[in-house]
Amino acid sequence: MERIRSFIAIELPLPIRAELGSLQDKLKAGRQPFVKWVDPEGIHLTLKFLGGVDSNLIPEIIKAMSRVAEPAPPFSLQLGGLGVFPGWQRPQVVWVGMGGEVERLASLQKEIESGLSRLGFAPESRPFRGHLTLGRLREQASPRDKQSFGAWVQSVRFESKPSFEVQALSLMKSQLTPSGAIYTQLACAGLGGRTA
């Protein structure tokens, strides 16, 4: 049985990806060779990481995703501020947070968790925090590297906070390659019963 590494996400419109690409360019000016940047084409808002899934379970996941999407009307999100996980002293991931109708986003994510728990997917133990990952620090980054990178991220100004309409949920396949992950959309469910 083939296992498919997959997740449910909100895909971003091209102008938002372009905005994130120019923000990455500002961050790259700090010249930290120990940061692996995410290709702007592959940046998305993950709602639920599923991991390796048996291919015969994919139709059930699509049904569960569609049941969540149908009653939920489209809503608006906005790019928020820069942040890092787990903290500024020892950052491992740099990201952009979300603004706009974030309570609608949280509600949608909760519905997805609930729908997929019936299929045997364990709910996420950490609280959901909608974010867009821009880059990850490589393992060889020293504590001093991490600290200086955290300070650099805090110094970068990100004034532009464009908004975008969330109109669909996507089931994505993730293939890991030496040059980075390749994402392919397996299915799409339009919000509010719209054709995606």
VODRENMI-951520 format. One line per field, with one value per residue: residue number from 0; x, y, z of N, C-alpha, C, CB in turn. Coordinates in steps of 0.001 Angstrom, whole numbers, plus 524288, in hexadecimal, padded with zeros to 5 digits. Glycine has a CB too. Example, Ala and Ser with C-alpha at 12.3 -4.5 7.8 and 13.67 -1.06 7.14 Angstrom:
# VODRENMI-951520
resi <- c(0|1)
n.c1 <- c(83386|83232)
n.c2 <- c(7E9C6|7F736)
n.c3 <- c(81E78|81BA8)
ca.c1 <- c(8300C|83566)
ca.c2 <- c(7EE6C|7FBDC)
ca.c3 <- c(81E78|81BE4)
c.c1 <- c(83390|83264)
c.c2 <- c(7F31C|8001E)
c.c3 <- c(81E78|81EBE)
cb.c1 <- c(82C2C|83704)
cb.c2 <- c(7EE87|7FDAA)
cb.c3 <- c(82356|8165D)
***
This chain:
# VODRENMI-951520
resi <- c(0|1|2|3|4|5|6|7|8|9|10|11|12|13|14|15|16|17|18|19|20|21|22|23|24|25|26|27|28|29|30|31|32|33|34|35|36|37|38|39|40|41|42|43|44|45|46|47|48|49|50|51|52|53|54|55|56|57|58|59|60|61|62|63|64|65|66|67|68|69|70|71|72|73|74|75|76|77|78|79|80|81|82|83|84|85|86|87|88|89|90|91|92|93|94|95|96|97|98|99|100|101|102|103|104|105|106|107|108|109|110|111|112|113|114|115|116|117|118|119|120|121|122|123|124|125|126|127|128|129|130|131|132|133|134|135|136|137|138|139|140|141|142|143|144|145|146|147|148|149|150|151|152|153|154|155|156|157|158|159|160|161|162|163|164|165|166|167|168|169|170|171|172|173|174|175|176|177|178|179|180|181|182|183|184|185|186|187|188|189|190|191|192|193|194|195)
n.c1 <- c(8034D|8028F|80812|804CE|80A73|8046A|7FC56|7F2D6|7EF9A|7EF53|7F097|7F884|7F5F5|7FC74|8004E|801CA|80944|8116B|81323|816A8|81FCD|825AD|826C1|82CCF|835E3|8392E|83B68|84368|84B77|8512A|8587B|8595B|85E9D|85AFE|85068|84593|83E01|83065|82ADE|823CA|81B8E|8183F|81412|80A19|7FE2A|7FD98|7F3E7|7F22D|7FB07|7FCC1|8039F|8096A|8006D|7F7C5|7F4C8|7EAAC|7E49E|7E3A7|7DA5F|7D2EC|7D70D|7D632|7CB46|7C8F5|7CE0A|7C847|7BE7C|7C063|7C302|7BA11|7B14D|7B669|7B81E|7BFBA|7CAC3|7D2B4|7E078|7EC5F|7F9AE|801FC|80A8D|818AF|81E2A|82429|826B7|82C55|82DA2|832FE|83D7A|8414C|83E94|8385C|831B8|82D20|82277|81664|80BC9|7FD84|7F31D|7E6A7|7DABE|7DC9A|7D7AB|7D060|7D6E8|7DB92|7D2C7|7D033|7D90E|7D7EC|7CED5|7D289|7D9E5|7D2EB|7CC8A|7D3FB|7D78D|7D04F|7D357|7DBD1|7E48E|7ED22|7EA1B|7F0C3|7F9FB|7FE15|7F9D4|7F301|7F967|7F891|80150|80B5D|815C9|82252|82CE3|8369C|83FA7|84BC0|85127|85BA2|85CB6|861E2|85FDE|8623A|86149|85694|85273|855F4|850CE|84658|84620|84816|83F0E|83787|83A3B|8378A|82F1A|821D2|81898|8106E|8042C|7FD5A|7F06B|7E8B5|7DF2C|7D9B6|7D5EC|7D56F|7D8C9|7E3F2|7E87D|7F4CA|80005|80C7A|81905|8254A|83173|83F57|84122|83937|82B90|82158|8152A|80877|7FB91|7F16B|7E6BF|7DBE5|7D369|7C932|7C5BC|7B980|7B3C1|7B6AE|7BBBA|7C857)
n.c2 <- c(7FB57|80848|81331|82022|82C02|8361F|841E2|84B46|85785|865A7|86B83|875AD|881F5|886BA|891A4|89281|88AE1|88F61|89854|893A5|88F48|8985D|89BE8|893CC|895EE|89F2F|89B25|89440|89AF2|89B84|89414|8892B|87D3E|8743A|87312|86CDB|87028|87099|86DCA|877D0|874AE|86BA3|86E4D|86D7F|86D33|86517|85CBB|852FB|84935|83D04|834D8|8288E|8223C|817AF|814DB|81185|81681|820A6|8240D|82471|82C20|834B3|83566|837EB|841A1|8475D|84758|84E0E|8573B|85A0B|85EF3|867D9|87502|87CD4|88466|88F09|890A4|8960D|899B5|89901|89C9A|89A55|88EB9|884F6|8775A|86F6F|87855|8857E|88533|87B71|878CD|86FFE|86F3D|87882|880E0|8863D|88C05|88B78|89456|89AE8|89402|88C6E|8865C|880D4|87ABE|874A2|86F42|8696B|8631A|85D66|857D0|85177|84B6C|8460A|840AA|83A1D|8345F|82CAC|825F8|82191|827DA|82DBB|83882|844DB|847C9|85148|85EAD|86470|86CE8|87546|876DA|87A94|87412|878EE|8766F|86D3C|86A67|86440|85850|859A4|863BA|86BFC|86EC4|8795C|87CFB|87B78|8825F|88C0C|88BFF|88C43|89663|89C14|899D9|89EC4|8A8EA|8AB04|8B1F0|8B09F|8B57D|8B4E0|8AF4D|8A804|8A366|897BD|88F8F|88441|87965|86ECC|861A0|85975|84CB9|8484C|84254|83EA4|83D81|839E4|83EA2|83F4F|849B5|84EFC|84F73|84AB0|84EF1|84A5D|84C47|8444E|84434|84D32|85528|85DA2|868BC|86B1E|86521|867AE|865E8|86214)
n.c3 <- c(80000|7FC3C|802BD|80565|80790|80D89|80F01|813BE|80EBE|80CE4|80121|7FBA9|7F52A|7E978|7EA47|7F518|7F721|7F19C|7F797|800CA|7FD06|7FAFF|8051E|80939|8039C|80875|81268|80FD2|80E15|816ED|815FA|819A7|8190A|81D43|81CA6|81725|80D21|809F8|7FDCA|7F7CC|7F161|7F5F6|7FF81|808C7|81058|81A1E|81F0A|82325|82551|81FD0|81E80|81A75|812D9|81048|80325|800D6|807FD|8051D|7FF0E|80742|80DB0|80713|80667|810EF|811B5|80A58|80F25|81771|8122A|80C35|8124D|815A9|8138E|80A2E|80EC4|813D3|814D5|819E5|81813|8230B|82D8B|82E7E|833E6|83C68|83F02|84903|84F4A|85087|853E7|85127|8463D|83D3C|83519|82C05|82A07|8247F|82A93|82BA8|828B6|8289D|8265E|82EDE|8365F|830C1|82AD3|832BE|83632|82D59|82CAE|835D2|8339B|82B9B|83110|8379F|8304D|82BA2|833ED|8351B|82D8C|8319F|832F4|83B8F|843CE|84352|84D1D|8503E|8515B|8468B|83DCA|8347A|82A24|820E7|81C32|81A07|81A3C|81EF8|82914|8272F|82C82|82F33|832BC|83C33|84A2C|84B3F|840EE|83FA8|84706|84315|839A3|83CE5|84141|83835|8320B|83833|83651|82C2D|823E5|82123|81AE5|813C0|8134A|80D1D|809A2|80745|800F7|8063F|7FFEC|7FE7A|8029F|80251|7FF83|800C3|7FAFE|7FF49|7FAF7|7FED4|7FB15|7F810|7F54C|7FA0E|7FE26|7F5D0|7F218|7EF56|7EB3C|7EF61|7F09D|7F12A|7F88F|7F7BD|7FF67|805A6|7FED9|7F4F4|7E7EF|7E6FF)
ca.c1 <- c(80000|8059E|80706|80562|80B76|8009A|7FA68|7EE96|7F1A2|7ED1A|7F496|7F8BE|7F5F5|801A3|80259|80374|80E47|8155A|8142E|819DB|824F2|828B4|82812|8314D|83A83|83AEC|83DB3|84840|84F8F|8544D|85C6A|85A12|85EE1|858C1|84AAE|84381|83948|82C3D|829A7|81EB6|8178B|81674|8120E|80474|7FC5C|7FC32|7EFD6|7F2C0|7FEE2|7FAB8|807DA|808D6|7FB06|7F698|7F220|7E510|7E1E2|7E34C|7D4F1|7D037|7D92C|7D3D5|7C5C8|7C902|7CF96|7C3D2|7BA47|7C1E0|7C316|7B4FA|7AE3F|7B9AD|7B8A6|7C4ED|7CC1B|7D75B|7E500|7F032|7FED6|80301|80FFD|81CAA|81EFE|82789|825DF|828FD|82E3F|836D6|842DC|842DA|83ACA|8393A|82E4E|82B56|81D55|812ED|806D7|7F8CB|7EF59|7E19B|7D6B3|7DF76|7D41D|7CE0A|7DB1C|7DC08|7CE12|7D0CA|7DD1B|7D5A2|7CB2C|7D5C2|7DBE0|7CE83|7CB06|7D812|7D840|7CCD4|7D61D|7E048|7E8F8|7ED5F|7EA0F|7F5B3|7FA2D|7FF38|7F5A8|7F3C8|7FB2C|7F914|80621|80DBE|81B5F|825CD|831F3|83810|84543|84E24|85308|860EF|85CA3|86393|85C7F|86356|85ECD|850E6|8515A|856B3|84C9D|8419C|8469C|8479A|83985|834B5|83B97|83584|829FD|81E15|81423|80C30|80107|7F906|7EC89|7E702|7DA56|7DA3A|7D163|7D598|7DC85|7E6A3|7EB60|7F9CA|803E0|811B7|81D4D|82A3D|835D9|84401|840F0|834B3|826A1|81E23|80FB8|804AB|7F63B|7EE9E|7E128|7DA95|7CDF2|7C7C5|7C2B3|7B41E|7B191|7B85D|7BF3A|7CDA4)
ca.c2 <- c(80000|80D1C|8171D|8255E|8300F|83A18|845A9|84EAB|85CDF|869E2|86D4F|87B65|88453|88853|89688|89194|88812|89336|89B96|8907A|88ED7|89D2E|89BFA|89045|898AC|8A2B6|897E5|891F5|89EF6|89A72|8904D|884AD|87893|86FBB|87313|86A81|87324|86DD8|87023|87A7A|87196|86765|87032|86CA8|86D6D|85FBB|85C34|84DDD|845BD|837AD|83104|82474|82050|8139E|81743|81042|819ED|825DE|825A8|825B3|83131|838A1|83602|83AB6|84705|849C8|84835|852B3|85BCB|85B81|862E0|86C4A|878DE|87F0F|8887D|89203|89098|89A1E|89870|89B97|89DE2|8963D|88C04|88057|87317|87003|87D6E|888F2|883D4|87690|877B8|86B92|87036|87DF3|880AE|88ACB|88ABE|88CCC|8980B|89A7E|890D3|887E6|882F0|87D64|8770F|87106|86C00|865CB|85F56|85A0D|85448|84DA0|847D7|842DE|83D25|8363C|830EB|82830|82266|81F6C|82B84|83001|83E39|8477B|848E2|856DB|86212|86615|87240|875DF|8798D|8792E|8733E|87B58|873D6|86A0B|86A68|85F15|8562E|85B6A|86914|86C07|87208|87ED7|87DE8|87BCA|88731|89088|88BC6|88E32|89C1C|89E23|8998A|8A2D6|8AE18|8AB9A|8B46D|8AE4D|8B910|8B354|8AB05|8A732|89F75|8944C|88CAE|87E8B|87755|8691A|85E64|855E5|84832|848A0|83E1A|840CA|839ED|83C13|83DC5|841F6|84F63|8512B|84CA7|84BDF|84E8D|84981|84C3E|83F6D|84576|85275|855B8|86322|86A54|86CC7|861FB|869A2|8629D|86438)
ca.c3 <- c(80000|7FBEC|806CA|8032A|80B86|80BFD|812D7|811EE|80F00|809C3|7FD71|7FB89|7EFF8|7E793|7EC7C|7FA8D|7F6CB|7EFDD|7FC35|8045A|7FA87|7FBD9|80AB2|809CB|80196|80CAC|81689|80DCA|80E29|81B95|81440|81D1F|815B8|82004|81C2D|8125D|80BE2|8072E|7F8BD|7F849|7EE9D|7F956|8048C|8095D|815C6|81B95|8230A|825A6|822F1|8205B|81E5F|8167D|812F6|80C6A|7FEB0|800CD|80BB7|802C1|7FDF3|80C2F|80F6C|8039A|80826|815F6|8107A|807A6|8130F|81A77|80EB0|809FD|81535|81752|80F5B|80986|8128F|81270|81853|818C5|81A1C|82809|82EB2|82E6E|838D9|83C35|842BA|84D96|851D3|84E0E|85567|84E8A|84214|839AE|83099|82B90|8278F|82477|82D0E|828C4|82AD4|825F3|828F8|830F8|8394F|82CC8|82990|83733|83634|828F0|82E1F|839E2|830E1|828CB|83525|8395F|82C0E|82A9A|8387E|8341A|82A05|8347C|83362|840CF|843CD|84496|852BE|8510F|84F59|84122|83D14|82ED7|8289E|81BEE|81D26|81629|81A3D|82386|82A1E|826B3|83181|8308A|834D6|841AF|84D76|84A1C|83BD7|8407D|849DB|83F9C|835BA|83F8C|8419F|832DF|8307F|83B17|83440|826D5|823C0|81D6A|81B62|8103D|8158C|80975|80B17|80307|801F8|80696|7FD20|7FDF6|8057B|7FEBD|8017B|7FE12|7FB71|80016|7F9C4|800A0|7F786|7FA1F|7F45E|7FCC4|7FD69|7F137|7F3AB|7EB31|7ED34|7EE44|7F05E|7F2E4|7FA28|7F80C|803FE|80486|7FAA2|7EFCE|7E4DD|7E7AC)
c.c1 <- c(8037A|80418|80855|80610|80812|7FEF5|7F5EB|7F050|7EE2C|7F186|7F424|7F88B|7FB71|8039B|80447|808AF|812A4|816F7|817C1|81F5C|82828|82A15|82CC5|8364F|83CB5|83DB8|842F6|84CC0|85309|85893|85D76|85A0B|85C3D|852C1|84930|83E40|83568|82B4E|82447|81A3B|8152D|8144E|80C20|80323|7FA69|7F81A|7F04A|7F6C4|7FD25|7FF06|80703|8038C|7FA69|7F35F|7EC43|7E1E8|7E100|7DD9E|7D1E3|7D204|7D6B1|7CE29|7C581|7CA43|7CB08|7BF58|7BB63|7C15A|7BDA1|7B1EC|7B14D|7BA27|7BE41|7C5E2|7D159|7DBA0|7E8D5|7F57B|7FFBF|808CD|8139C|81D2C|822AD|82592|82B3D|82970|832B3|83C7D|844E2|83F27|83C4E|8361C|82CE8|8265C|81AA7|80DC1|80236|7F58D|7EA44|7DDE0|7D913|7DBF4|7D167|7D201|7DB8E|7D76A|7CE5C|7D4B9|7DB0B|7D1E7|7CE28|7D7E2|7D799|7CCFF|7CEFD|7D908|7D4C5|7CF5A|7DB0C|7E507|7E8D4|7ED3A|7EF6B|7F5B2|7FB31|7FAB7|7F6F4|7F563|7FC4F|7FDEB|80806|8139D|81E98|82B08|832DA|83DF5|84755|85072|8585D|86123|85E06|85FBB|85D50|860EA|858F9|84F6D|851D5|85282|84779|8419D|845E5|841D9|83664|835B9|8393D|82FFA|826A1|81900|80F68|8093D|7FC55|7F545|7EB1D|7E22C|7DB87|7D54F|7D139|7D989|7DF02|7E90F|7F04D|7FD1C|80938|815C0|8225E|82E8D|83A99|843CE|83C39|82FC3|823F6|8187E|80C26|7FF3C|7F391|7E8CD|7E047|7D4C9|7CCBA|7C49A|7BD44|7B1B5|7B316|7BBBB|7C4A0|7D09D)
c.c2 <- c(804E9|810CA|81C79|82949|834C1|83D9E|848C8|85449|860AF|86BB0|87341|87D6D|8864C|88D77|895F0|88EBE|88BD0|896BB|898AE|88FC3|893B7|89DDB|89862|892EC|89C73|89F9C|8959F|895E4|89E61|89676|88BEA|87FB0|873CE|86FB3|8709B|86D24|86FD4|870B7|872C7|87794|86D6E|86931|86FAE|86CE8|867FA|85FC0|85704|84AA3|84025|83394|82D19|821D1|81C02|81601|8160C|81392|81F66|82773|82728|82B07|8358D|8399E|83933|84080|849F0|84AE8|84D07|85797|85DB0|85F95|867D8|8703C|87AD4|88371|88ADA|89185|894B9|89845|89B90|89CBC|89938|893BE|88773|87C48|87114|87555|88071|88786|87F0C|8754F|872FA|86C54|875FE|87DE6|885FE|88907|88C86|890D0|89762|8971B|88BC4|88446|87F25|87932|872F3|86D40|867DC|86183|85B6D|85609|85002|84997|843F9|83EDB|838D5|8329D|82C12|82436|8203D|822F6|82E24|835F3|8405C|848EB|84EB3|85A28|863EB|86BD0|872F4|87907|87783|878BF|87582|87881|870D3|86A43|864D9|85D71|8584C|86106|868E8|86F48|877E0|88077|87ED9|880ED|88BF7|8909A|88DD0|8941E|89E9C|89E2F|89DD8|8A847|8AF22|8ADD4|8B1E6|8B156|8B723|8AEB5|8A9FA|8A2F9|89C33|8914B|886D9|87C38|87169|866B0|85AAE|85161|847E8|843C2|840A9|83C92|83C82|83AA6|84096|847E5|851F4|84E21|84E6A|84AEE|84DFF|8496F|8472E|8407A|84AE5|85291|85B7A|8644F|86C14|869D8|863E1|86599|8651B|86404)
c.c3 <- c(80000|8005D|80491|80798|80A1A|81080|81062|812CA|80C03|8063C|7FCE2|7F5F5|7EE8A|7E9E0|7F222|7FA8E|7F538|7F46A|80005|8022E|7FB6B|8019D|80BB5|807E8|805B0|810F0|814D5|80DD2|812FC|81A99|81830|819D3|8182E|81FE3|816F6|81153|808D9|80208|7F936|7F58E|7F232|7FE94|80498|80F2F|81744|81FEF|825EA|822A9|823F2|82095|819FC|816FA|80EE0|8080B|7FEA2|8049B|8096F|80184|802E3|80E4D|80C32|80531|80D30|81512|80DEC|80B65|81666|81714|80D2D|80D1E|816A1|812DD|80ED8|80D81|8111B|8169E|81673|81ACD|81F19|828B1|82E3B|833CE|83818|8401B|8443A|85037|84F59|84F58|85277|84A04|83EC9|834A7|8309E|82851|82783|826D2|829B8|82BB8|827D3|82911|82B20|8342C|83593|82B38|82DD8|83759|831E6|82A4C|8322C|83779|82DF1|82CA0|836BC|83531|82B22|82F3D|837E1|83074|82C9C|834CC|838B9|8406D|84568|84A5B|853D4|84F02|849D5|840F5|83741|82D77|82363|81CCD|818AC|815CD|81F3E|82435|829D5|82BF7|83310|83295|83AAD|844F0|84C59|844D5|83C8C|84319|84641|83B5D|83807|83FE1|83C3B|8312A|8332E|838DA|82ED3|826FB|81F95|81DF1|8184F|8128C|811F4|80B5C|8064A|804C7|80218|80435|7FCE0|801B0|80192|801BF|7FE2D|7FF09|7FBDD|7FEED|7FB69|7FCC7|7F9D4|7F95E|7F6FD|7FB79|7F85D|7F2D0|7EEEE|7EDA0|7EB8B|7EDA2|7F298|7F44C|7FAE6|7FCEA|80247|80001|7F53B|7ED0C|7E52A|7E291)
cb.c1 <- c(7FC3F|804CF|80A43|80095|81182|7FBD8|7FEE7|7E946|7F730|7EAD6|7F3FA|7FDB4|7F1F6|80184|7FE26|7FF42|80DEB|81331|80EFC|8174A|8245F|8259E|82346|83062|83922|83633|839EE|84763|84D1A|850D8|8616F|855B3|86489|85AA2|84869|842ED|83AAA|82713|829B6|81F1E|819EA|81AD2|813B8|802B4|7F7ED|80119|7EA6A|7ED6B|80485|7F715|80849|80D39|7F70B|7F3A3|7F49D|7E447|7E505|7E692|7D214|7D137|7DF48|7D41E|7C32F|7CD12|7D472|7C1E9|7B9AD|7C78E|7C620|7B1B3|7AC2F|7BF34|7B4FC|7C59B|7CC43|7D5EF|7E7A5|7EE97|8032B|8010C|81068|821F4|819CC|82D53|82255|82A40|82F36|835D3|84328|842EE|83A3A|837B1|8293C|82FA7|819E9|8122A|8068E|7F58B|7F16A|7E24B|7D22D|7E402|7CFFD|7CC40|7E062|7DC5E|7C924|7D28D|7E1F5|7D2B5|7C7AC|7DA53|7DDD0|7C9CE|7CA45|7DD1E|7D6EA|7C7A5|7D789|7E1DD|7E8CC|7F25E|7E5C3|7F684|7FE72|80469|7F4D4|7EEC5|80020|7F438|80A6A|80C6C|81C91|826B8|83647|8362D|84678|8526F|8534A|8646B|85721|86941|85D8D|86950|85FBB|84EFB|85513|85C31|84BE7|8412B|84C03|84AED|83732|83642|84181|83592|82A80|81D34|815AA|80E53|7FF21|7FB21|7E792|7EB76|7D620|7DB09|7D14D|7D6E8|7D9D5|7EADE|7E807|7FCBD|8039D|81260|81D69|82B97|83496|848E1|840CC|833FF|822F7|81FBC|80E26|805CE|7F325|7EF8A|7DDD8|7DBE6|7CCD0|7C4BC|7C585|7B3FA|7ABC4|7BB66|7BD4E|7D0A7)
cb.c2 <- c(7FFFE|80FD2|815FF|826D5|8319C|8377F|84966|84D7A|85D14|86E8C|86A89|87D5A|888DB|888C9|89AB8|88E55|8837D|89694|89D23|88B1A|88DD5|8A1FB|89A40|88B23|89BAE|8A5BD|89375|88FE9|8A475|89890|8931B|8847B|87749|86FB4|878C3|86450|8780D|86D88|86BE9|87FF3|86EF5|863B2|875FF|86742|871AE|85CAB|85CB1|84AF1|846C2|83670|82E2D|82060|824DA|80EEC|81567|80A8C|81A55|8260B|82142|8215B|83155|836D5|83093|83839|84716|84642|84359|8522D|85A82|856BE|86073|86A64|87D78|88122|88647|897C0|88B12|89F78|89997|89838|8A023|89875|88A23|881D0|86E96|86BDA|87CC9|88E7E|882D3|871F9|87C77|86659|86CB2|88198|87CBE|88D19|88D39|887E6|89DCD|89841|88F87|889C1|88637|8809A|879F6|87417|86F69|868C1|86234|85D68|85768|8505C|84AF9|84660|84033|838F8|833E3|82A10|82533|81A78|82FB3|82E2F|8404F|84C72|8458A|85871|866D1|86532|8737D|87878|878DA|87D49|86D5B|88113|877C4|86441|86CDA|85F14|8504A|85AF7|86BB5|86E40|870E4|87FCB|8793D|8772A|887BD|89066|8861B|88BDC|89DAA|89AD2|89418|8A2B5|8AEA6|8A645|8BA50|8A83A|8BE85|8B1EF|8AC6A|8A5BD|8A213|89077|88DED|87CA1|87976|86790|85B53|858D0|842E8|84D80|83A34|842E8|83873|83A15|83FCA|83FCD|85080|856ED|84D88|8486D|85351|84451|85110|83B62|8415A|8569A|8529C|864BB|86EC9|87288|861E4|86ED1|86206|86135)
cb.c3 <- c(804D6|7F690|80BE4|7FFB3|80BC9|809B3|814B8|814DF|80CDA|80D47|7F7FB|7FE3E|7EFBB|7E1C0|7EC47|7FDA0|7F2D2|7EB45|7FEF4|8054B|7F4AD|7F9E8|80E13|806BA|7FC85|80F09|81807|8083C|80E09|81FF1|8131F|8216C|81489|825A8|81C9E|812DE|808C3|80A8A|7F436|7F610|7E9B5|7FA43|8058F|806EC|81684|81D58|82094|825E6|8252C|81BDF|823A0|816FB|811F2|80EF5|7F99B|80216|810D8|7FDBF|7FB23|81053|80EE6|7FDCA|80901|819C9|80CD4|8033A|816A4|81C90|809C9|80977|81A25|81913|81051|803EA|81838|811A1|81880|81B4B|815FD|82C95|83413|82CA9|83B24|83D61|8405E|85175|857B7|84FAE|85B45|8527C|83E94|83C58|830C7|82901|82A54|81EC0|83277|827B8|82A7A|8206D|8251A|8345A|83C5F|827DE|828DE|83C65|8357C|823F3|83046|83DFC|82D02|825D7|83A0A|83AB4|82716|8292A|83DB7|831C0|824E2|83211|82EF0|843BF|84783|84120|8555A|84E53|852FF|83DE3|8408C|82C93|82CCE|8178F|81DD4|81784|81976|822E2|82F84|82262|83136|82BCE|833FA|84232|85344|84A11|8381D|843D5|84E8A|83D1F|833B4|8450F|843F4|82F00|831DD|840D8|833FA|823E8|822BE|81E77|81984|80ABF|81B47|80415|80D77|80164|7FDC0|80C6F|7F7B6|7F85C|80A16|7FB9C|8012F|7FFD1|7F6A0|805C2|7F3D8|8062F|7F1CC|7F77D|7EE7F|7FB5A|80221|7EC4B|7F6E0|7E82E|7EB35|7F2A6|7F363|7EE95|7FF42|7F33E|80707|80361|7FB11|7F05E|7DF01|7EBEE)
***
